[in-house]
Amino acid sequence: MKIKGAVLREPGMKYSIETLELDPPKENEVLVKYTHTGYCHSDLHMLKGEVPVKMPLVAGHEGAGIVEAVGPGVTTVKKGDHVGVTWMVPCGHCPNCRRGKGNICTTSFNYFLEGFLLDGTARMRDAKGGVVRHGNFVSCFSTHSVVPERAVIPMPKEFPLEQAALMGCCVPTGWGSVFNTAAFPPGAPVAVYCLGGVGLNVLRAAALRHAYPLIAVDIEGSKREIAMEFGATHFIDSSKEDPVPAIQLLTGGVKMDDGTIMGGGAEYVFEVKGEPGAIIQAYWSTSIGGELIVIGVSPHDQTTNLPLMLLPLHQKTIKGNLYGSISTHDDIPRLVNMAMQHDLKLDKLITERFKLEDINDVAEAMDKRQIKGRWICEID
């Protein structure tokens, strides 16, 4: 069948909106007609070649839509069902999956980087017959895609599909980082660096965990209002002041006569963009004995300089975190139920809507830090 998709052909090049040929689903695969897809900072990383994946590929990993057909052996969904899709597809049998860590499945990650489905092949071809790969298994910036059955999460039909799309990435990543990875006690002091779609969900989850103080940090002062809407008790514009001493003073630190600050620091600090400078600031904002949770994906060639001597002396923990350490088919339905009770503020999270043909303008806006909340592509 003919479909339309946003294709990345080379790192650093713009998206090309192309007509592609899509093969029908094979065994344990599902054909989904997408209606909505969110634009995530990880999409910008991929566009700029900062994530080492094979191209050409159809981009997008945070989508929802309607099942149009199923392949042999599919039992969990049928034609007409509303679904969200997930870019992490645990195999169920690798060592990490057996330990309950399917979010870092080693088997499926190899196919992920290659841009293939789980049989090691693709279902899309371009006008010249060339193979076009599946970005993040699900290729959500397209009118249709064939995806693994395990990448499909059924959604209640009364749940808006534009909100269901957010369940593919930013909501479970943010919430899982708080409740699964950090699992901090109610009332703990928390700081959140970088308030994109994931960061706002970290903030909201921490607010419902009764974190105090709950300090939001962003280089864009215009995000103050949405930070407070999502539950922050304090906001720091890092373009105007150093967030490290500010956080230390807000969390019990004492300023000495020589200007140094003794003590303080948030017990749990989340860095959500993968910006090396922000990671260093976040480290120094973490209290002695505290935890720094790094969620943001950094470009593959970037490093950061952390003070190794102080790691044992301060007994700080640095945790990398992928997808909120979630179990996709357990945690995402729970989050949908919470959203339907209006705890998650997803209506506030979606701040703009755009068409597939405008995706390059959206990428440019994100690169210029002009996006608040999450922008959603409405797919015709």
ROMIMI-220133 format. One line per field, with one value per residue (C-alpha): x, y, z; residue in three letters. Coordinates in steps of 0.25 Angstrom, whole numbers, plus 5000, padded with zeros to 4 digits. Example, Ala and Ser with C-alpha at 12.3 -4.5 7.8 and 13.67 -1.06 7.14 Angstrom:
! ROMIMI-220133
x <- c(5049 | 5055)
y <- c(4982 | 4996)
z <- c(5031 | 5029)
residuo <- c(ALA | SER)
This chain:
! ROMIMI-220133
x <- c(5000 | 5004 | 5007 | 5013 | 5025 | 5036 | 5049 | 5063 | 5073 | 5086 | 5090 | 5088 | 5079 | 5064 | 5053 | 5048 | 5033 | 5032 | 5022 | 5026 | 5021 | 5018 | 5017 | 5006 | 5008 | 5015 | 5014 | 5012 | 5012 | 5001 | 4998 | 4994 | 4988 | 4994 | 4986 | 4996 | 5011 | 5019 | 5032 | 5042 | 5056 | 5061 | 5055 | 5064 | 5076 | 5073 | 5071 | 5085 | 5092 | 5095 | 5089 | 5097 | 5085 | 5085 | 5078 | 5069 | 5058 | 5044 | 5045 | 5036 | 5035 | 5023 | 5010 | 4996 | 4985 | 4976 | 4979 | 4976 | 4980 | 4988 | 4997 | 4996 | 4997 | 4993 | 4984 | 4984 | 4978 | 4968 | 4964 | 4958 | 4965 | 4971 | 4985 | 4998 | 5012 | 5024 | 5039 | 5044 | 5040 | 5046 | 5049 | 5046 | 5057 | 5070 | 5077 | 5072 | 5058 | 5059 | 5063 | 5051 | 5059 | 5052 | 5054 | 5069 | 5066 | 5079 | 5073 | 5063 | 5073 | 5081 | 5069 | 5066 | 5080 | 5079 | 5065 | 5059 | 5047 | 5049 | 5052 | 5063 | 5056 | 5048 | 5034 | 5036 | 5042 | 5044 | 5040 | 5053 | 5050 | 5061 | 5059 | 5054 | 5057 | 5048 | 5052 | 5050 | 5042 | 5030 | 5032 | 5022 | 5024 | 5016 | 5001 | 5003 | 5013 | 5015 | 5020 | 5023 | 5011 | 5019 | 5020 | 5005 | 4998 | 4982 | 4976 | 4961 | 4953 | 4949 | 4964 | 4968 | 4978 | 4986 | 4988 | 4990 | 5002 | 5009 | 5009 | 5019 | 5031 | 5030 | 5019 | 5025 | 5039 | 5036 | 5027 | 5036 | 5048 | 5042 | 5034 | 5043 | 5057 | 5058 | 5046 | 5049 | 5041 | 5030 | 5035 | 5049 | 5056 | 5056 | 5062 | 5058 | 5068 | 5061 | 5046 | 5043 | 5032 | 5039 | 5044 | 5030 | 5025 | 5037 | 5032 | 5018 | 5021 | 5030 | 5019 | 5009 | 5020 | 5020 | 5034 | 5039 | 5045 | 5042 | 5052 | 5050 | 5062 | 5062 | 5071 | 5057 | 5051 | 5038 | 5036 | 5033 | 5018 | 5017 | 5027 | 5018 | 5006 | 5012 | 5015 | 5029 | 5030 | 5042 | 5047 | 5062 | 5065 | 5079 | 5082 | 5081 | 5087 | 5095 | 5086 | 5096 | 5097 | 5082 | 5078 | 5088 | 5082 | 5067 | 5071 | 5077 | 5091 | 5097 | 5105 | 5118 | 5125 | 5135 | 5123 | 5124 | 5112 | 5112 | 5102 | 5090 | 5087 | 5075 | 5074 | 5069 | 5073 | 5068 | 5075 | 5066 | 5073 | 5086 | 5093 | 5108 | 5108 | 5095 | 5099 | 5111 | 5102 | 5092 | 5104 | 5108 | 5093 | 5092 | 5094 | 5104 | 5099 | 5088 | 5085 | 5086 | 5077 | 5082 | 5070 | 5074 | 5081 | 5094 | 5100 | 5109 | 5122 | 5120 | 5127 | 5126 | 5137 | 5132 | 5141 | 5145 | 5151 | 5138 | 5130 | 5134 | 5136 | 5122 | 5115 | 5107 | 5100 | 5099 | 5088 | 5086 | 5072 | 5065 | 5050 | 5047 | 5051 | 5036 | 5030 | 5022 | 5010 | 5008 | 5012 | 5006 | 4992 | 4993 | 4997 | 4986 | 4976 | 4983 | 4982 | 4967 | 4966 | 4972 | 4985 | 4995 | 4991 | 4993 | 4983 | 4993 | 5005 | 5001 | 5004 | 5004 | 4999 | 5005 | 5004 | 5014 | 5018 | 5022 | 5032 | 5045 | 5039 | 5037 | 5051 | 5056 | 5048 | 5052 | 5067 | 5065 | 5058 | 5045 | 5036 | 5029 | 5022 | 5020 | 5016 | 5007 | 5006 | 4992 | 4994 | 4983)
y <- c(5000 | 5014 | 5023 | 5036 | 5038 | 5047 | 5041 | 5044 | 5040 | 5046 | 5051 | 5066 | 5067 | 5072 | 5062 | 5058 | 5056 | 5044 | 5034 | 5020 | 5006 | 4998 | 4983 | 4976 | 4971 | 4958 | 4948 | 4955 | 4969 | 4980 | 4991 | 5004 | 5016 | 5028 | 5040 | 5047 | 5047 | 5056 | 5063 | 5059 | 5064 | 5050 | 5053 | 5065 | 5057 | 5047 | 5057 | 5064 | 5050 | 5050 | 5036 | 5025 | 5019 | 5014 | 5022 | 5025 | 5023 | 5028 | 5036 | 5037 | 5029 | 5035 | 5032 | 5026 | 5022 | 5011 | 4997 | 4994 | 4980 | 4969 | 4958 | 4943 | 4940 | 4954 | 4952 | 4965 | 4975 | 4975 | 4984 | 4996 | 4997 | 5009 | 5008 | 5015 | 5010 | 5008 | 5008 | 4998 | 4984 | 4974 | 4961 | 4954 | 4944 | 4952 | 4953 | 4967 | 4963 | 4951 | 4961 | 4969 | 4980 | 4979 | 4994 | 4991 | 4978 | 4975 | 4966 | 4977 | 4988 | 4982 | 4983 | 4997 | 5002 | 4995 | 5001 | 4987 | 4979 | 4967 | 4958 | 4966 | 4972 | 4985 | 4987 | 5000 | 5004 | 5017 | 5021 | 5015 | 5001 | 5004 | 4999 | 5010 | 5006 | 5007 | 5018 | 5013 | 5001 | 5009 | 5021 | 5029 | 5041 | 5034 | 5031 | 5016 | 5007 | 4992 | 4990 | 4978 | 4973 | 4975 | 4990 | 4992 | 4996 | 4996 | 5009 | 5012 | 5018 | 5029 | 5033 | 5044 | 5039 | 5051 | 5049 | 5034 | 5038 | 5044 | 5030 | 5025 | 5033 | 5046 | 5042 | 5028 | 5033 | 5044 | 5037 | 5024 | 5032 | 5037 | 5025 | 5013 | 5019 | 5029 | 5023 | 5034 | 5036 | 5046 | 5060 | 5059 | 5071 | 5070 | 5078 | 5076 | 5081 | 5084 | 5085 | 5079 | 5068 | 5058 | 5068 | 5073 | 5059 | 5057 | 5070 | 5066 | 5052 | 5058 | 5068 | 5056 | 5050 | 5062 | 5066 | 5079 | 5088 | 5084 | 5093 | 5094 | 5099 | 5103 | 5112 | 5118 | 5127 | 5127 | 5113 | 5118 | 5118 | 5104 | 5099 | 5105 | 5099 | 5085 | 5087 | 5093 | 5101 | 5109 | 5112 | 5116 | 5123 | 5117 | 5128 | 5138 | 5131 | 5120 | 5109 | 5102 | 5111 | 5115 | 5100 | 5099 | 5111 | 5106 | 5092 | 5096 | 5101 | 5112 | 5124 | 5126 | 5140 | 5136 | 5134 | 5119 | 5110 | 5099 | 5087 | 5087 | 5081 | 5073 | 5059 | 5055 | 5062 | 5059 | 5064 | 5062 | 5068 | 5061 | 5074 | 5072 | 5086 | 5083 | 5070 | 5076 | 5087 | 5076 | 5068 | 5079 | 5082 | 5068 | 5067 | 5058 | 5044 | 5048 | 5043 | 5049 | 5042 | 5045 | 5043 | 5052 | 5046 | 5053 | 5053 | 5040 | 5048 | 5057 | 5054 | 5062 | 5065 | 5060 | 5061 | 5046 | 5048 | 5053 | 5041 | 5032 | 5044 | 5050 | 5036 | 5042 | 5032 | 5035 | 5027 | 5026 | 5024 | 5019 | 5020 | 5021 | 5007 | 5003 | 4990 | 4995 | 4987 | 4988 | 5003 | 5010 | 5005 | 5010 | 5023 | 5024 | 5021 | 5032 | 5042 | 5039 | 5043 | 5057 | 5055 | 5057 | 5070 | 5065 | 5075 | 5086 | 5078 | 5079 | 5093 | 5093 | 5084 | 5083 | 5076 | 5066 | 5075 | 5085 | 5076 | 5083 | 5096 | 5089 | 5083 | 5097 | 5102 | 5092 | 5094 | 5109 | 5105 | 5111 | 5099 | 5099 | 5086 | 5076 | 5079 | 5068 | 5065 | 5063 | 5052 | 5052)
z <- c(5000 | 4998 | 5010 | 5013 | 5023 | 5028 | 5023 | 5029 | 5018 | 5024 | 5037 | 5038 | 5026 | 5027 | 5027 | 5013 | 5012 | 5002 | 4997 | 5001 | 4998 | 5011 | 5011 | 5019 | 5033 | 5035 | 5047 | 5060 | 5054 | 5053 | 5043 | 5050 | 5043 | 5051 | 5056 | 5065 | 5068 | 5077 | 5074 | 5084 | 5086 | 5083 | 5069 | 5068 | 5072 | 5061 | 5051 | 5054 | 5054 | 5069 | 5071 | 5063 | 5055 | 5040 | 5030 | 5022 | 5032 | 5035 | 5048 | 5060 | 5073 | 5081 | 5073 | 5074 | 5064 | 5060 | 5056 | 5041 | 5040 | 5048 | 5043 | 5047 | 5061 | 5067 | 5079 | 5087 | 5077 | 5065 | 5054 | 5059 | 5072 | 5077 | 5081 | 5085 | 5081 | 5089 | 5083 | 5093 | 5090 | 5100 | 5095 | 5108 | 5108 | 5109 | 5122 | 5125 | 5121 | 5131 | 5142 | 5139 | 5132 | 5118 | 5116 | 5113 | 5105 | 5098 | 5087 | 5082 | 5083 | 5072 | 5062 | 5068 | 5063 | 5050 | 5047 | 5045 | 5051 | 5059 | 5047 | 5043 | 5031 | 5027 | 5021 | 5014 | 5001 | 4994 | 4979 | 4974 | 4981 | 4992 | 5006 | 5016 | 5031 | 5043 | 5052 | 5067 | 5062 | 5060 | 5050 | 5055 | 5046 | 5035 | 5031 | 5034 | 5039 | 5042 | 5056 | 5065 | 5073 | 5086 | 5082 | 5082 | 5095 | 5094 | 5098 | 5103 | 5092 | 5101 | 5103 | 5093 | 5083 | 5084 | 5098 | 5096 | 5087 | 5099 | 5105 | 5095 | 5102 | 5110 | 5120 | 5124 | 5123 | 5133 | 5142 | 5142 | 5146 | 5158 | 5163 | 5158 | 5156 | 5168 | 5176 | 5186 | 5199 | 5200 | 5203 | 5198 | 5192 | 5177 | 5166 | 5151 | 5140 | 5126 | 5124 | 5111 | 5110 | 5118 | 5129 | 5131 | 5134 | 5144 | 5150 | 5151 | 5156 | 5167 | 5171 | 5173 | 5181 | 5190 | 5187 | 5195 | 5191 | 5176 | 5168 | 5153 | 5145 | 5131 | 5122 | 5116 | 5127 | 5119 | 5124 | 5138 | 5137 | 5132 | 5142 | 5153 | 5147 | 5147 | 5162 | 5164 | 5177 | 5171 | 5157 | 5154 | 5140 | 5138 | 5127 | 5138 | 5150 | 5154 | 5159 | 5168 | 5179 | 5178 | 5180 | 5191 | 5198 | 5196 | 5202 | 5215 | 5211 | 5219 | 5212 | 5220 | 5221 | 5210 | 5200 | 5200 | 5203 | 5213 | 5212 | 5204 | 5191 | 5186 | 5190 | 5176 | 5164 | 5150 | 5137 | 5125 | 5113 | 5112 | 5112 | 5117 | 5124 | 5131 | 5136 | 5143 | 5149 | 5153 | 5160 | 5168 | 5172 | 5177 | 5192 | 5199 | 5199 | 5188 | 5174 | 5161 | 5150 | 5136 | 5126 | 5115 | 5103 | 5100 | 5086 | 5084 | 5083 | 5095 | 5109 | 5122 | 5133 | 5147 | 5159 | 5162 | 5175 | 5181 | 5176 | 5188 | 5198 | 5195 | 5193 | 5182 | 5172 | 5157 | 5150 | 5135 | 5132 | 5120 | 5118 | 5133 | 5135 | 5132 | 5128 | 5116 | 5116 | 5132 | 5134 | 5122 | 5124 | 5139 | 5134 | 5124 | 5136 | 5144 | 5132 | 5130 | 5145 | 5141 | 5150 | 5139 | 5132 | 5118 | 5113 | 5118 | 5113 | 5098 | 5094 | 5079 | 5068 | 5054 | 5041 | 5035 | 5024 | 5035 | 5042 | 5038 | 5044 | 5057 | 5057 | 5055 | 5066 | 5076 | 5072 | 5075 | 5089 | 5084 | 5088 | 5102 | 5106 | 5095 | 5080 | 5074 | 5059 | 5054 | 5043 | 5032)
residuo <- c(MET | LYS | ILE | LYS | GLY | ALA | VAL | LEU | ARG | GLU | PRO | GLY | MET | LYS | TYR | SER | ILE | GLU | THR | LEU | GLU | LEU | ASP | PRO | PRO | LYS | GLU | ASN | GLU | VAL | LEU | VAL | LYS | TYR | THR | HIS | THR | GLY | TYR | CYS | HIS | SER | ASP | LEU | HIS | MET | LEU | LYS | GLY | GLU | VAL | PRO | VAL | LYS | MET | PRO | LEU | VAL | ALA | GLY | HIS | GLU | GLY | ALA | GLY | ILE | VAL | GLU | ALA | VAL | GLY | PRO | GLY | VAL | THR | THR | VAL | LYS | LYS | GLY | ASP | HIS | VAL | GLY | VAL | THR | TRP | MET | VAL | PRO | CYS | GLY | HIS | CYS | PRO | ASN | CYS | ARG | ARG | GLY | LYS | GLY | ASN | ILE | CYS | THR | THR | SER | PHE | ASN | TYR | PHE | LEU | GLU | GLY | PHE | LEU | LEU | ASP | GLY | THR | ALA | ARG | MET | ARG | ASP | ALA | LYS | GLY | GLY | VAL | VAL | ARG | HIS | GLY | ASN | PHE | VAL | SER | CYS | PHE | SER | THR | HIS | SER | VAL | VAL | PRO | GLU | ARG | ALA | VAL | ILE | PRO | MET | PRO | LYS | GLU | PHE | PRO | LEU | GLU | GLN | ALA | ALA | LEU | MET | GLY | CYS | CYS | VAL | PRO | THR | GLY | TRP | GLY | SER | VAL | PHE | ASN | THR | ALA | ALA | PHE | PRO | PRO | GLY | ALA | PRO | VAL | ALA | VAL | TYR | CYS | LEU | GLY | GLY | VAL | GLY | LEU | ASN | VAL | LEU | ARG | ALA | ALA | ALA | LEU | ARG | HIS | ALA | TYR | PRO | LEU | ILE | ALA | VAL | ASP | ILE | GLU | GLY | SER | LYS | ARG | GLU | ILE | ALA | MET | GLU | PHE | GLY | ALA | THR | HIS | PHE | ILE | ASP | SER | SER | LYS | GLU | ASP | PRO | VAL | PRO | ALA | ILE | GLN | LEU | LEU | THR | GLY | GLY | VAL | LYS | MET | ASP | ASP | GLY | THR | ILE | MET | GLY | GLY | GLY | ALA | GLU | TYR | VAL | PHE | GLU | VAL | LYS | GLY | GLU | PRO | GLY | ALA | ILE | ILE | GLN | ALA | TYR | TRP | SER | THR | SER | ILE | GLY | GLY | GLU | LEU | ILE | VAL | ILE | GLY | VAL | SER | PRO | HIS | ASP | GLN | THR | THR | ASN | LEU | PRO | LEU | MET | LEU | LEU | PRO | LEU | HIS | GLN | LYS | THR | ILE | LYS | GLY | ASN | LEU | TYR | GLY | SER | ILE | SER | THR | HIS | ASP | ASP | ILE | PRO | ARG | LEU | VAL | ASN | MET | ALA | MET | GLN | HIS | ASP | LEU | LYS | LEU | ASP | LYS | LEU | ILE | THR | GLU | ARG | PHE | LYS | LEU | GLU | ASP | ILE | ASN | ASP | VAL | ALA | GLU | ALA | MET | ASP | LYS | ARG | GLN | ILE | LYS | GLY | ARG | TRP | ILE | CYS | GLU | ILE | ASP)
